[in-house]
Amino acid sequence: MTDASFTADNSPATDPSPAKPEPAPLSAKEEAIDTVRFLALLAIAVLIFRSFFLSPFNIPSESMQPRLLIGDYLLVNKMAYGYSKFSLPFSVPLIPGRLFARTPERGDVVVFKAPPVNDNDYIKRVIGLPGDTIQVRDGIVWLNGKPVKREPMADFVIPVTQNMIDASRTTGTLPCYAPQFEEVTAAGQRQCRYPQFRETLPNGKSYAILDITPIAQDNTPLVTVPADHLFLMGDNRDRSADSRFPAEENGGIGLVPEKNLVGHALVGMFSTDGSASWINPISWFTAARWSRIGEGF
């Protein structure tokens, strides 16, 4: 039996634990694989979130003025009315029929795929539900045999912005619809001035609309909204190819099936007048319409 060894302070000496080996550094190939894996998982998470919870949507036209302007960016609640294949990117047919379906309320602002093409997203306001009768007479909406309340408001005045000019060039129209609706301020700013009204539906939902000039669709036949369909209209009654027009490619939308719903407009998250330039970072801030951010529906 051997004697135990002692240190200078008479405590038993112990052998130090062996050092743990340092992990080998990742090779360039392994780092690339990890990066690709992370990006793939991130893309899947974003895809799921945008398909089933919230999704961005931008306004390309004047059809929902005065509430929405060209250059507004919204968040859309994808959970509001249930899910169908139109909830998924490119309308991939992975969802049979419509799950967790809920019919919108009159006055809701909805995003949907328009028949018959079903490729592009549209945004309109719900006016008629399944079983309702709808007719427009001299610009007044008649719902179930009674005129929807409409009251004059102060004119809607909006500056002519770059994105309005760009949109008018694309469609071959004028930024202010017609010359008589455009004026120039003392400071030299072009602006549009439109007659504006407040429309109130039977459920109490109230909102501003524009009805600036007589058009053929100010008078329509009486229609009954079929089961599982909706009658939708733009708030700008003279610049909206909505349910007053038959469903056809590059035309109206007709009566929209509820299964085509994508979601409910939730809140404005950004707005720009279109004057920003990539080479001028200051313009990114001056082009923003900050007061429109955070407006709900």
N, C-alpha and C positions, 0 to 999 in steps of 0.2 A: 504494500500500500504506500503510495507516495504522498508526501505532504502537499497541500494546496498552496499555490503561490499567492503572495499578498503584494498590494501596492504600497507606496510609501506611507499612506495613512492607515495601513493595516487592514484595508478592505479587500475582499477577495477580487482578484483580477478576473475579468470576463472577456471573452472574445467578441469583437465588434461584429454586428450582423453584416452579412455580405450585401453590398450595394446592389440595388435593383438596376437592371440594365436599362439604359435609355431607349425609348421606342425608336425604331428606325424611321427616318424621315420618309414622308410619302414621295413616291416617284411622281414625275410630271404626269404620267398616264393616270395614276390613281387620283391625283388632284383634279384632273380633267373629268374623270368619271364622277367624282363627288360633286363637282360643280354642275355637271349635266343632271345628276340625280336631284340636286336641290332645285334647279330651275324647273325641272319636270314636275316636282311636287308643288312648287309655287304656282305653276301654270294650272295644275289640276285644282288647287285650292281657289284660285281666282275664277276659274271656269264654273266651279260649283257655286261660289258666292254670287256670281253674276247671273247664273241660270235660275237660282232658287230664292235669292234674298233681295239684293239691290243691284240695279244696273243703271249706267248713265245713258242719257238720251239728249240729243241736241236738236234745236229748232231750226229748220232750214227755210221756212216760208212764213208769210204773213197770215196764214189761215186761222191762227188762234189769237191774233191781236184783238183787244188791247192787253189781255192777260199775259200772253207770251210774245216775245220779240225774236226776230232772227238773231242768232248768236247767243240765245239762252241755253244753258246746259242744266239738265234736271237729273235728279235721282228718281228712279221708278221702283215702286214696291212690287216685286215679283210675286209676293205671297198673297196679295189682296184677293185675287179672283180664282186661285187655283192654278194648276199646271196642265199644259198640253205640249205637243211637240213644238209649238211656237214659242215656248219658254226657252228652248234650247238654241244654241248657235246654229245658224243655217237650217233651222227647223228640222233637225235630225229626228226621224220618226221613232224615237225610243220610248215615248210615253203614249200608251194606248188611250184614246179618247181624251177625257179631261178629269184630272184628279183634284179632290178637295174643292170642287167648283162652288163659286159664290157669284150671284148676279150683282152687278154694280147698282148703285143708287142713282136716281136721276140727278144730274148735275155733276157727277164725277167726271174728272178729266182722265181719259184712259189712253194707253198706248196699245196698239194692236197691229196685226197683219191684215192688210186689205185684200179682199177677194177681187178678181179671180187669180191674181198672180201670187200673192202671199209671200213676196220676197222682201218688201220694204216695210219699215215701221212707220206708222201714222199716229197722230195724236188728235183727238177730238173730244167733245163733251157729250155725255150721255143725255139724250132728251127723251127717248121713248124706250120702254121696256116691253118684254113679250106680252102680247095681248092689247097693248095700247093702240089707239087710233091716232094718226098724225096727219095734219094737213097744214100747209103754209098758205095764208091768204093775205095778200098785200104786205108781205114781209112779217106778218104776225103768226107765230106758231099757235095752232089750235091742237090741244092735247085732250083726248077723250071728250071731244065736243065742246070744250071751253077754251077761250083765248088765254094764252099765257100772259100774265101781267107784264107790261113793258112801260117804262117811264123814261122821259128824256133826261139826260145828264149833260154836264158841261162837255164841250168838244174835247176829243182826244187829240193831243198835240204831241208829236214825236219828231225829233231832229232826223234829218236824212243822214244815215250813216253809211259807211263804206260797204258793209255787208248787205244793206238794202240796195245799193247801187249794183253790186255784183249780182245779186239775185234777180234784179230787173233785167240785166243784160242777158242772163241765162234764159229767162222766160220770154224775152221780147216785150216786156211791159215797161211801165214807169215806176219809179220808187214810190210815188204817192198815188198810184192807180190811174189818175187822170190829172191834167194840168190844173184844173180848177181847185184841186185839193192841196196844191203846193203853194207855199208862200215863203218870202225871204224876210228875215228879221232885220232890225236896224243895224245889227252887228254883222249882217251879211250871211247869217246861218240859214240854210235851206231847212224847211220843216214841213211836215204834213199835218193838216187839220181835218179831222173827220167827225161827223155827227156820231154821238155815242148815246147808248141807252142802257138802262138797268133792267134785266130780265129776271123774273122771280118765278120759279117752278112751284107746283102745288105743295111740295114737301118743304118749302121755305128756302131752298137753295137759291142764292141770288148772286149774280155776276154781271159784269159789263160786257156789252156786245157792240159791234160796229155794223151799221146798216146805212151805207153812204149813197147808194144810187139804185134805182130800179133795175132789176134783172129778171130774166124769164123765170128763175127758180123762186121768185117772191110769191109765186102762185103754183101750187102743186096739187096733184090728185090726192084724194083721201086714201091712206094706206093703213092696213092693220099689221102691226109688227108680229111676225110669226113666232112660234115657240123657239126658245134658245137663240133669238136674234135681238139686235139692238138697233135703234135709230140714233145716229150720231150726227152732230153738226159742229162746224167750226164757229168760234165766237165772232170772227170776221165774216159776216154772212155773204159778202160779195166776192170774197177771194178764197172760198173753201169749196172744193169739190167733195161734198160729203154725201150723206144718205139721201139727199134730194136728187142726186144724179145716179143713173144706173151704174152698176159695177162693170167696169171695163178697163182694160189696160191703158194706163196714162189718162184715165178719166176719173169718174166718180167711184164711190165705194159701195153704193147700194146699202142694203140692210146687212149688217155685219154679224156673222155667227159668233156667239159667246166663246166658242172654242178658240177663236182667233185672238182673244185678249192676251196681251203680254203682261200688263200690270197697270197700276194706278200711279199717276203723277204725284210725287211726294213732296219735293222741295227743290227750289232752285239752288244749285251749288256753284254756279259761275255764270257770267254774262260778259260778252265782248261786243264792241261796235264794229269790229272787223278792220280797224285801222292799225293793228299791231304789225310790226315788221320783225322778222327773225334777226336782222342785222342791227336792230335798235332796241336793246333791252329796256330802255326807259318806256318805249311805246307799249310794252307788255302790261305796264301798270296804268298808263294813261288811257289805253283802250278798254280797260275793264269798267263795267258798270257796277260798281261796288254796292250800290243801294238795292240791287235786284237779288243779291246773294242772300239766301236764307228765307226767301218768300215761300210760304207753304200754299197748300190747296184746300 
